[in-house]
Amino acid sequence: MTNLIEFETKRLRLRQWHPNDREPFATLNADPKVMEFFPASLDRTASDAMADRCQSLIAERGWGFWVAETKETCQFIGFVGLHVPIAELPFSPCIEIGWRLAFQYWGKGFATEAARAALRVGFELLSLPEIVSFTTARNLRSRTVMERLGMCETAETFEHPHVPVGSSLRQHCLYRLSYDQWVAQQKVAG
Ligand SMILES: CC(C)(COP(=O)(O)OP(=O)(O)OC[C@H]1O[C@@H](n2cnc3c(N)ncnc32)[C@H](O)[C@@H]1OP(=O)(O)O)[C@@H](O)C(=O)NCCC(=O)NCCS
């Protein structure tokens, strides 16, 4: 049986999805500020389907896009975690790290805090040789998280096959972090 991986950071709990997460997740997915760099916001049905997919992938593999909630108040703030992209990408196969937080939780360091812990899970528990991250080139907030995590921008820009041709969101940039780079960074950080 697969071991369910859940973990905590200083301020957050990263856990499996619960039915109660669907409502705040739908609110987040309907928010144009949160969805600015996606082709479309998600309606309730699409949002619930995504929550279900995240939940079943975690149940199946033990890891995935975990719900992030505050430890202090148990508020759902969004998701952060590891995922095998569904799309066939120029650098597939790969495992990506990704995040999506409700707008009121931006600017507090939550995404980076949760993602640092998710990288540790990926490298130490899952023994991944590399974790990638990618986003539409204009998504500077997301790129800044990648840089805060010590991920390295590559020259491998690519057109995301799930974004319509002609959309200004189609061009994506790619960041990589190898296990060796991550270990070296841990040593520097002491
Ligand atoms: C991408 C996203 C997760 C980034 O969130 P974020 O809050 O900017 O990222 P961080 O967690 O790294 O927070 C950093 C900010 O918190 C501030 N901060 C406040 N308290 C902090 C603390 N205790 N520790 C660290 N940083 C703190 C930092 O100064 C920084 O502020 P700044 O934005 O003014 O520079 C968020 O914008 C989002 O969900 N976007 C929509 C979804 C999306 O685009 N996902 C990516 C698709 S590929």
The ligand as an SDF file (V2000), in Angstrom:
LIG
                    3D

 48 50  0  0  0  0  0  0  0  0999 V2000
    2.8110   32.4550   -7.6680 C   0  0  0  0  0  0  0  0  0  0  0  0
    2.3450   32.6870   -6.2470 C   0  0  0  0  0  0  0  0  0  0  0  0
    2.1390   31.3830   -5.5220 C   0  0  0  0  0  0  0  0  0  0  0  0
    3.3960   33.5450   -5.5420 C   0  0  0  0  0  0  0  0  0  0  0  0
    2.9440   33.9080   -4.2550 O   0  0  0  0  0  0  0  0  0  0  0  0
    3.8280   34.9410   -3.3750 P   0  0  0  0  0  0  0  0  0  0  0  0
    3.0880   35.1740   -2.1260 O   0  0  0  0  0  0  0  0  0  0  0  0
    4.2060   36.0990   -4.2200 O   0  0  0  0  0  0  0  0  0  0  0  0
    5.1770   34.1240   -3.1210 O   0  0  0  0  0  0  0  0  0  0  0  0
    6.0290   33.8860   -1.8010 P   0  0  0  0  0  0  0  0  0  0  0  0
    5.4100   32.8620   -0.9590 O   0  0  0  0  0  0  0  0  0  0  0  0
    7.4120   33.6150   -2.2530 O   0  0  0  0  0  0  0  0  0  0  0  0
    5.9420   35.2670   -1.0150 O   0  0  0  0  0  0  0  0  0  0  0  0
    6.9040   36.2570   -1.2270 C   0  0  0  0  0  0  0  0  0  0  0  0
    6.3800   37.5920   -0.7350 C   0  0  0  0  0  0  0  0  0  0  0  0
    5.9920   37.4870    0.6370 O   0  0  0  0  0  0  0  0  0  0  0  0
    6.6880   38.4930    1.4140 C   0  0  0  0  0  0  0  0  0  0  0  0
    6.7460   38.0110    2.8210 N   0  0  0  0  0  0  0  0  0  0  0  0
    5.9930   38.5050    3.8170 C   0  0  0  0  0  0  0  0  0  0  0  0
    6.2090   37.8200    4.9390 N   0  0  0  0  0  0  0  0  0  0  0  0
    7.1420   36.8850    4.6670 C   0  0  0  0  0  0  0  0  0  0  0  0
    7.7910   35.8840    5.4350 C   0  0  0  0  0  0  0  0  0  0  0  0
    7.4970   35.7030    6.7280 N   0  0  0  0  0  0  0  0  0  0  0  0
    8.6890   35.0800    4.8320 N   0  0  0  0  0  0  0  0  0  0  0  0
    8.9910   35.2490    3.5190 C   0  0  0  0  0  0  0  0  0  0  0  0
    8.4040   36.2020    2.7270 N   0  0  0  0  0  0  0  0  0  0  0  0
    7.4910   37.0020    3.2970 C   0  0  0  0  0  0  0  0  0  0  0  0
    7.9780   38.6790    0.6620 C   0  0  0  0  0  0  0  0  0  0  0  0
    8.6000   39.8950    0.9850 O   0  0  0  0  0  0  0  0  0  0  0  0
    7.4540   38.6680   -0.7880 C   0  0  0  0  0  0  0  0  0  0  0  0
    6.7960   39.8960   -0.9910 O   0  0  0  0  0  0  0  0  0  0  0  0
    6.7350   40.6330   -2.4210 P   0  0  0  0  0  0  0  0  0  0  0  0
    5.7760   39.8550   -3.2500 O   0  0  0  0  0  0  0  0  0  0  0  0
    6.2050   41.9820   -2.1090 O   0  0  0  0  0  0  0  0  0  0  0  0
    8.1310   40.6280   -2.9650 O   0  0  0  0  0  0  0  0  0  0  0  0
    0.9940   33.4530   -6.2590 C   0  0  0  0  0  0  0  0  0  0  0  0
    1.1790   34.6940   -6.9050 O   0  0  0  0  0  0  0  0  0  0  0  0
   -0.1090   32.6890   -6.9780 C   0  0  0  0  0  0  0  0  0  0  0  0
   -0.7520   31.8130   -6.4060 O   0  0  0  0  0  0  0  0  0  0  0  0
   -0.3570   33.0460   -8.2530 N   0  0  0  0  0  0  0  0  0  0  0  0
   -1.4410   32.4580   -9.0250 C   0  0  0  0  0  0  0  0  0  0  0  0
   -1.1910   31.0500   -9.4590 C   0  0  0  0  0  0  0  0  0  0  0  0
    0.0130   30.9150  -10.3460 C   0  0  0  0  0  0  0  0  0  0  0  0
    0.3040   31.7780  -11.1790 O   0  0  0  0  0  0  0  0  0  0  0  0
    0.6990   29.7880  -10.1690 N   0  0  0  0  0  0  0  0  0  0  0  0
    1.8440   29.4580  -10.9640 C   0  0  0  0  0  0  0  0  0  0  0  0
    1.4690   28.8810  -12.2380 C   0  0  0  0  0  0  0  0  0  0  0  0
    2.8320   28.0940  -13.0100 S   0  0  0  0  0  0  0  0  0  0  0  0
  1  2  1  0
  2  3  1  0
  2  4  1  0
  2 36  1  0
  4  5  1  0
  5  6  1  0
  6  7  2  0
  6  8  1  0
  6  9  1  0
  9 10  1  0
 10 11  2  0
 10 12  1  0
 10 13  1  0
 13 14  1  0
 14 15  1  0
 15 16  1  0
 15 30  1  0
 16 17  1  0
 17 18  1  0
 17 28  1  0
 18 19  1  0
 18 27  1  0
 19 20  2  0
 20 21  1  0
 21 22  1  0
 21 27  2  0
 22 23  1  0
 22 24  2  0
 24 25  1  0
 25 26  2  0
 26 27  1  0
 28 29  1  0
 28 30  1  0
 30 31  1  0
 31 32  1  0
 32 33  2  0
 32 34  1  0
 32 35  1  0
 36 37  1  0
 36 38  1  0
 38 39  2  0
 38 40  1  0
 40 41  1  0
 41 42  1  0
 42 43  1  0
 43 44  2  0
 43 45  1  0
 45 46  1  0
 46 47  1  0
 47 48  1  0
M  END
$$$$
